């Protein structure tokens, strides 16, 4: 028996993303969301995933050719290395981490509370995509056999779309109230 249910784990993860989004603000989180969506689209589209994997496999040979060395022909398999769950997860998390880094470097810390509350919306959306990727791409290799053994059944974010929408609407309403209160003080 699992110590936590799938709903409890999902809610804790979403709560963590909400706190991160509140701390970072909407501008930073929007940049991060764009990188999460790009990584998600690349990894779930077989054509782009295989094309990117082939490009990354042939990159050392191309660099060697440009440098003037005569590299040995690649003996790598024709299957993309991004089909491996470890490399796919590493690539996905690398793009997500790059998004968080770019977001932090591109924009200053949020100055007002309404900027922080609106940051919850893209953070929750990005969190839902990250959870979906990890549970559906990396936790299941063969139907019925998990790649990583976790004592928690994988949640289905499709069941939580209404909750995510409710969180987003609540965050926006609180942000508007905070912005209105700030205007009334002036």
Number of C-alpha atoms within 10 A of each C-alpha: 6 9 9 12 14 16 17 13 16 20 13 12 16 22 16 15 22 24 16 17 28 23 19 25 29 26 22 26 29 24 20 26 25 16 23 26 17 15 23 19 13 18 22 12 10 13 11 13 20 19 14 17 20 16 13 14 18 14 12 13 17 15 12 13 12 10 9 9 11 11 12 8 8 11 6 10 8 11 11 17 19 23 16 12 18 13 13 20 18 12 16 23 16 15 19 23 15 16 23 21 14 15 23 18 11 12 14 12 16 17 9 13 19 24 23 25 26 26 30 31 28 24 29 26 23 25 22 21 18 20 19 18 18 17 18 14 17 17 18 17 14 8 6 7 10 13 14 12 9 10 12 15 14 19 18 16 17 10 10 15 13 11 12 18 14 12 17 22 14 16 21 19 15 16 21 17 14 18 15 12 12 13 9 8 6 5
